[in-house]
Amino acid sequence: MTATNKPSILQNIRIIDLTSIMFGPLATQMLGDLGADVIKVEGPEGDLLRQIQPSRHALMGAAFLGANRNKRSVVLDLKTEPDRDRLRKLLADADVMISSIRPAALARLSLDPDTLRRDNPNLITVSATGFGQDGPYAAKPAFDDIVQSASGLASLPRLRDPEAKPDYSPTILADKLGGITAAYAVMAALFHRERTGQAQHVEVPMFETLTAFLLAEHLDGATFDDVPRNFGYARMLVPHRRPLETKDGFITLLPYTNLQWARFFKVVGRDDMIDHIWVTDMDARSRNIGALYDMVAQIALTRTTEDWLALMEQADIPAMPVRNLSDLPNDPHLAATGFFQQIDHPTEGAIWTTRPPVRFSATPARHDHRPAPRLGEHSDEILGPGEK
C-alpha cells in the first residue's frame, strides 16, 4: 500500500474552522494534514491573512497558502440569521468546531458551546483565545506582539543585560505555539470522546500557553522562592551564549556533558582544561558557563567552519553551521528527507511548501491532499447551489 493510499489518523473527522490569521489556521492545517475534513468558514471579506503580501493573485497571499492547505472554504456572513442557520447545519454532524471569535460574541450569536451541544451532543468545541476567560484580560484583543510582550518573551534580553531594550522574536511565536497546542488539544479531546463518548469544551489561551512555554526553564530559581522572584535560566542568558565566529563564518559548537567537554579540550590541544573543575563538575560549570563560553569563542576563531565541523564529528561533539533561511533548500539533510515540496496550485501555479515533519508508518500525514482554497471555493459543494 502506497503512502497516499494508507488511511489517515483523522479520516472521517469533520472540523468546522472559524479561525483566522495564524493561531487557529495552523492548528487546523495540522489536523487537515492528518486527514480531517476541515471546512474553513470565512466572512465575505475572507481571512485577513489572505491579504498579506507577497501574492500572485488577490486574496491568495503566501502566508495564507502556508497555513491553509488541506481545507475547503465556504463563505458565510454570521451577522445574518440565514447564514448562522447554515453554519448550524454544518455543525449538526461535525466532530469539532474551533473558533477564534471571542466567546462573548459567539454567545450573542447563539453559537456558544452549551447551545451547540444541545443540537449535537458529540460536538467538541475549541476556543482559540488570546487570554483565559476566567481572568481580567478575558475580553482583551490579542495578537502575537501583544502576547510576546505580556508573557515576558519580549523582555528576555533584559535578563541578559539590564540595559537592553525589549525586543520581539522575529517570528510569530505566540500564534504558532498556540496553533500547535490547539492541535494537540483537539486530538486529546477526540481521544477522550472515543474512550468515554463525551464531548467537551476546550480553551486554548495564547497568553498562558506562551507563558508556560517560557517558564519551563525560566521559572528556574523562582521555583523554590516563597514569593517567585528569581526567574531566568542562567545558561540561556549569559552574554557569550551565541553562535561563534570562525575564520570564515559562524558555527554553533555545543559540548554539553562532562565527557564532551573533556573531548573538546583534548582535540583543541588544551589538555590543561581536561581535569579542570569546570569540565568535571556540572554545577561548577553552570556557575561559570559565561567564562567557559568566552574561552570557546576565542578558540573558535582559530579554524574555518568546515574544519570545525570535521573536528567535532571526529570527536562526537554536537556542532552545526549557522544557516540563513535561504540556505535551507540546499541543506543536504532536508533535501534527502524531501522536506521542501513544490506543488501545482490550480490558481497560483507552482508553489513551494513543506511536508509535515512528523512521520507515521501506518497513517502518514499529507501536505498535498488539497491546496489552500480560494475564498468560498467550496460553498456550492458544501452548502448546495444557491446557498452560498
C-alpha positions as CSV (number, residue, x, y, z in Angstrom):
1,M,0.0,0.0,0.0
2,T,1.5,3.4,-1.0
3,A,1.6,6.3,1.4
4,T,-1.2,8.1,-0.4
5,N,-3.5,5.0,-0.1
6,K,-2.9,4.4,3.6
7,P,-5.7,5.5,5.9
8,S,-5.4,8.8,7.7
9,I,-5.4,9.2,11.5
10,L,-8.3,11.6,11.4
11,Q,-10.2,10.1,8.5
12,N,-14.0,10.9,8.7
13,I,-13.4,13.6,11.3
14,R,-15.1,16.8,10.3
15,I,-13.8,20.1,11.7
16,I,-15.6,23.4,11.3
17,D,-12.9,26.1,11.4
18,L,-13.9,29.6,12.4
19,T,-10.4,30.9,12.9
20,S,-8.2,33.4,11.1
21,I,-4.6,34.7,10.8
22,M,-2.2,32.0,12.1
23,F,-3.1,30.7,15.6
24,G,-6.2,28.7,14.6
25,P,-5.4,28.1,10.9
26,L,-2.0,26.5,11.7
27,A,-3.8,24.1,14.1
28,T,-6.5,23.2,11.6
29,Q,-3.9,22.8,8.8
30,M,-2.0,20.3,11.0
31,L,-5.3,18.4,11.6
32,G,-6.1,18.5,7.9
33,D,-2.6,17.1,7.2
34,L,-3.7,14.1,9.4
35,G,-6.8,13.6,7.3
36,A,-9.5,15.6,8.9
37,D,-12.1,17.2,6.6
38,V,-11.6,20.9,7.6
39,I,-14.2,23.3,6.4
40,K,-12.9,26.8,6.7
41,V,-15.8,29.3,7.3
42,E,-14.9,32.8,6.2
43,G,-16.8,36.0,6.2
44,P,-17.4,37.8,2.8
45,E,-14.0,39.6,3.2
46,G,-12.1,36.4,3.8
47,D,-9.4,35.6,6.3
48,L,-7.2,38.7,6.8
49,L,-4.2,36.5,6.2
50,R,-5.2,36.2,2.6
51,Q,-4.3,39.9,2.1
52,I,-0.7,39.7,3.4
53,Q,1.8,40.1,0.7
54,P,3.5,38.7,-1.4
55,S,0.9,37.1,-3.6
56,R,0.3,36.3,-7.3
57,H,-3.4,36.9,-7.1
58,A,-5.7,38.8,-4.8
59,L,-6.6,37.1,-1.5
60,M,-4.1,34.3,-2.0
61,G,-1.1,35.6,-0.1
62,A,1.9,33.4,0.6
63,A,1.3,33.3,4.4
64,F,-2.3,32.2,3.7
65,L,-1.0,29.4,1.4
66,G,1.4,28.3,4.1
67,A,-1.3,27.8,6.8
68,N,-4.4,26.7,4.9
69,R,-3.7,23.6,2.8
70,N,-6.0,20.6,3.2
71,K,-9.1,22.7,3.8
72,R,-12.3,23.6,2.0
73,S,-13.6,27.2,2.1
74,V,-17.2,28.4,2.4
75,V,-18.3,32.0,2.8
76,L,-20.9,32.7,5.5
77,D,-21.8,36.1,6.9
78,L,-22.5,35.3,10.5
79,K,-24.1,38.7,11.1
80,T,-27.1,37.4,9.2
81,E,-29.6,34.8,10.6
82,P,-29.8,32.7,7.3
83,D,-26.0,32.2,7.3
84,R,-26.0,31.4,11.0
85,D,-28.6,28.7,10.3
86,R,-26.4,27.4,7.5
87,L,-23.5,27.2,10.0
88,R,-25.7,25.3,12.5
89,K,-26.5,22.8,9.8
90,L,-22.8,22.2,9.2
91,L,-22.3,21.8,12.9
92,A,-25.1,19.3,13.3
93,D,-22.9,16.4,12.2
94,A,-19.5,17.9,12.8
95,D,-17.0,16.5,15.3
96,V,-15.1,19.7,16.2
97,M,-15.7,23.4,16.0
98,I,-12.7,25.6,16.6
99,S,-13.1,29.3,16.7
100,S,-11.0,32.4,17.3
101,I,-14.2,34.6,17.6
102,R,-14.4,36.0,21.1
103,P,-16.6,33.8,23.3
104,A,-18.9,36.7,24.2
105,A,-19.5,37.3,20.5
106,L,-20.3,33.7,19.9
107,A,-22.7,33.7,22.8
108,R,-24.5,36.7,21.3
109,L,-24.9,34.7,18.1
110,S,-26.2,31.7,20.0
111,L,-23.1,29.8,18.9
112,D,-21.7,29.2,22.3
113,P,-20.7,25.6,23.3
114,D,-23.7,24.8,25.5
115,T,-26.2,25.9,22.9
116,L,-24.4,24.0,20.1
117,R,-24.1,20.8,22.1
118,R,-27.9,20.7,22.7
119,D,-28.2,20.2,18.9
120,N,-25.1,18.0,18.6
121,P,-24.0,16.3,21.8
122,N,-20.9,14.9,20.1
123,L,-19.5,18.3,19.1
124,I,-16.2,19.2,20.6
125,T,-15.9,23.0,20.8
126,V,-12.5,24.7,20.9
127,S,-11.9,28.4,21.8
128,A,-8.6,29.8,20.5
129,T,-8.5,32.9,22.7
130,G,-5.9,35.5,23.5
131,F,-6.4,35.2,27.2
132,G,-8.0,32.7,29.6
133,Q,-11.7,33.5,30.0
134,D,-11.6,33.4,33.9
135,G,-9.2,36.4,34.2
136,P,-9.4,40.1,33.9
137,Y,-7.8,40.1,30.4
138,A,-10.6,37.9,29.0
139,A,-12.1,40.4,26.7
140,K,-8.8,42.0,25.5
141,P,-7.8,41.6,21.9
142,A,-4.6,39.7,21.3
143,F,-2.1,39.4,18.5
144,D,1.4,37.9,18.5
145,D,3.3,41.0,19.5
146,I,0.8,41.7,22.3
147,V,1.3,38.2,23.8
148,Q,5.1,38.3,23.3
149,S,5.1,41.5,25.4
150,A,2.6,40.3,28.1
151,S,4.3,36.9,28.5
152,G,7.8,38.2,29.2
153,L,9.2,37.0,25.9
154,A,10.0,40.5,24.7
155,S,11.9,41.3,27.9
156,L,14.2,38.3,27.9
157,P,17.1,40.4,26.6
158,R,16.9,42.4,29.8
159,L,17.6,39.2,31.8
160,R,20.9,39.1,29.9
161,D,21.6,42.8,30.0
162,P,19.5,45.1,32.3
163,E,20.3,48.0,29.8
164,A,19.0,46.1,26.8
165,K,15.7,47.2,25.2
166,P,12.8,44.7,24.9
167,D,12.5,43.1,21.5
168,Y,10.1,40.8,19.7
169,S,11.2,37.4,18.4
170,P,11.3,37.7,14.6
171,T,8.7,35.0,14.1
172,I,5.1,34.8,15.2
173,L,6.0,32.5,18.0
174,A,2.9,33.1,20.2
175,D,0.5,32.3,17.3
176,K,2.4,29.3,16.1
177,L,2.9,27.8,19.5
178,G,-0.8,28.4,20.2
179,G,-1.6,26.6,17.0
180,I,0.5,23.5,17.9
181,T,-1.1,23.5,21.3
182,A,-4.6,23.7,19.9
183,A,-3.9,20.8,17.5
184,Y,-2.8,18.5,20.3
185,A,-5.8,19.7,22.4
186,V,-8.2,18.7,19.7
187,M,-6.5,15.3,19.4
188,A,-6.8,14.8,23.1
189,A,-10.4,15.8,23.2
190,L,-11.2,13.4,20.3
191,F,-9.4,10.6,22.2
192,H,-11.4,11.4,25.3
193,R,-14.6,11.2,23.3
194,E,-13.5,8.0,21.8
195,R,-13.0,6.5,25.2
196,T,-16.0,7.9,27.1
197,G,-18.5,9.1,24.4
198,Q,-18.3,12.5,26.0
199,A,-17.7,15.7,24.1
200,Q,-16.3,18.7,25.9
201,H,-15.3,22.4,25.5
202,V,-11.6,23.2,25.2
203,E,-10.0,26.6,25.8
204,V,-6.5,27.3,24.4
205,P,-5.4,30.8,25.6
206,M,-2.3,32.1,23.7
207,F,-1.0,34.2,26.7
208,E,-1.0,31.3,29.2
209,T,0.3,28.9,26.5
210,L,3.4,31.1,25.7
211,T,4.0,31.9,29.3
212,A,4.0,28.3,30.4
213,F,6.3,27.5,27.5
214,L,8.8,30.2,28.5
215,L,8.8,29.2,32.2
216,A,9.6,25.5,31.6
217,E,13.2,26.6,32.2
218,H,13.0,30.3,33.1
219,L,10.9,29.7,36.2
220,D,14.3,28.4,37.5
221,G,15.2,29.7,41.0
222,A,11.7,31.1,41.4
223,T,10.6,27.5,41.7
224,F,11.9,27.5,45.3
225,D,11.1,31.1,46.4
226,D,8.4,31.8,49.0
227,V,7.3,34.5,46.5
228,P,8.5,33.9,43.0
229,R,11.3,36.4,42.1
230,N,14.4,34.6,40.8
231,F,13.4,34.0,37.2
232,G,15.8,33.2,34.4
233,Y,17.8,30.1,33.4
234,A,21.4,31.2,33.7
235,R,22.8,29.1,30.9
236,M,20.4,30.7,28.4
237,L,21.2,34.2,29.5
238,V,25.0,34.5,29.6
239,P,26.2,37.1,27.1
240,H,28.5,34.6,25.4
241,R,25.7,32.1,24.5
242,R,25.6,32.9,20.8
243,P,26.8,31.5,17.6
244,L,30.6,31.5,17.4
245,E,32.7,33.3,14.8
246,T,35.1,31.2,12.9
247,K,37.8,32.2,10.4
248,D,35.3,32.3,7.7
249,G,31.8,32.3,9.1
250,F,29.7,31.3,12.1
251,I,29.1,28.0,13.9
252,T,27.4,26.5,16.9
253,L,29.7,24.3,19.0
254,L,28.0,22.6,21.9
255,P,29.9,20.3,24.2
256,Y,27.4,19.5,26.9
257,T,28.3,16.6,29.1
258,N,31.5,16.2,31.1
259,L,32.8,13.7,28.6
260,Q,32.1,16.0,25.7
261,W,33.8,19.0,27.3
262,A,36.8,16.8,28.1
263,R,37.0,15.6,24.4
264,F,36.6,19.2,23.2
265,F,39.6,20.5,25.1
266,K,41.6,17.4,24.2
267,V,41.1,17.8,20.4
268,V,41.9,21.6,20.5
269,G,45.1,21.0,22.4
270,R,44.0,22.4,25.8
271,D,45.0,19.4,27.9
272,D,45.3,21.8,30.9
273,M,41.4,22.0,30.9
274,I,40.6,18.3,30.8
275,D,40.7,17.9,34.6
276,H,39.5,21.4,35.4
277,I,36.5,21.6,37.7
278,W,34.5,23.4,35.0
279,V,34.8,20.3,32.9
280,T,34.5,17.6,35.6
281,D,31.7,19.2,37.7
282,M,28.5,20.2,36.1
283,D,27.4,22.5,39.0
284,A,30.8,24.4,38.8
285,R,30.4,24.6,35.0
286,S,26.9,26.0,35.3
287,R,28.1,28.7,37.7
288,N,30.9,29.7,35.3
289,I,29.4,29.0,32.0
290,G,29.9,32.5,30.7
291,A,33.6,32.3,31.2
292,L,33.7,28.9,29.6
293,Y,31.7,30.1,26.6
294,D,34.1,33.0,26.2
295,M,37.0,30.6,26.1
296,V,35.4,28.5,23.4
297,A,34.6,31.7,21.4
298,Q,38.3,32.6,21.4
299,I,39.3,29.1,20.3
300,A,36.6,29.1,17.5
301,L,38.4,31.9,15.7
302,T,41.4,29.6,15.1
303,R,39.7,27.4,12.4
304,T,37.3,27.6,9.5
305,T,33.8,26.4,9.8
306,E,34.4,23.3,7.7
307,D,37.5,22.4,9.8
308,W,35.4,22.7,13.0
309,L,32.6,20.5,11.5
310,A,35.1,17.8,10.6
311,L,36.9,18.0,14.0
312,M,33.6,17.9,16.0
313,E,32.3,15.0,14.0
314,Q,35.5,13.1,14.7
315,A,35.2,13.9,18.5
316,D,31.4,13.2,18.5
317,I,30.5,16.7,19.8
318,P,27.4,18.5,18.6
319,A,28.2,21.2,16.0
320,M,26.3,22.8,13.1
321,P,27.0,25.7,10.8
322,V,24.7,28.8,11.2
323,R,22.3,28.7,8.2
324,N,20.5,31.5,6.6
325,L,16.9,30.7,5.7
326,S,17.9,31.0,2.0
327,D,20.4,28.1,2.7
328,L,17.8,25.7,3.8
329,P,16.6,24.4,0.3
330,N,20.2,23.3,-0.3
331,D,20.6,21.6,3.1
332,P,21.6,18.0,2.4
333,H,19.5,16.6,5.2
334,L,16.4,18.5,4.2
335,A,17.0,17.5,0.6
336,A,17.3,13.8,1.5
337,T,14.1,13.8,3.5
338,G,12.1,15.6,0.9
339,F,11.3,18.4,3.3
340,F,10.7,21.1,0.6
341,Q,8.0,20.2,-1.9
342,Q,6.9,22.0,-5.0
343,I,3.2,21.6,-5.9
344,D,1.0,22.8,-8.6
345,H,-1.8,25.0,-7.2
346,P,-4.8,25.3,-9.5
347,T,-4.8,29.1,-9.5
348,E,-1.4,30.1,-8.0
349,G,0.7,27.8,-10.2
350,A,3.9,26.2,-8.9
351,I,4.4,27.0,-5.2
352,W,6.8,25.7,-2.6
353,T,5.5,24.1,0.6
354,T,7.0,21.9,3.4
355,R,6.0,18.4,4.2
356,P,4.6,17.6,7.7
357,P,7.7,16.9,9.8
358,V,6.2,14.0,11.9
359,R,6.3,10.6,10.3
360,F,3.7,7.9,10.9
361,S,4.4,4.5,9.5
362,A,0.8,3.4,9.2
363,T,-1.1,6.6,8.9
364,P,1.1,9.2,7.1
365,A,0.3,12.9,7.2
366,R,-0.1,14.6,3.8
367,H,0.8,18.0,2.5
368,D,-0.8,17.6,-0.9
369,H,-4.3,16.4,-0.4
370,R,-5.9,19.7,-1.0
371,P,-4.2,23.0,-2.0
372,A,-5.1,26.1,0.0
373,P,-8.6,27.1,-1.1
374,R,-9.8,30.2,-2.9
375,L,-12.3,32.3,-0.9
376,G,-15.6,30.4,-0.9
377,E,-14.3,27.9,-3.4
378,H,-16.3,25.1,-1.9
379,S,-19.5,26.9,-0.9
380,D,-21.7,25.2,-3.6
381,E,-20.1,21.8,-2.9
382,I,-20.7,22.0,0.9
383,L,-23.8,24.2,1.2
384,G,-25.5,23.3,-2.0
385,P,-26.1,25.5,-5.1
386,G,-27.8,28.8,-4.3
387,E,-27.0,28.5,-0.6
388,K,-23.7,30.5,-0.5
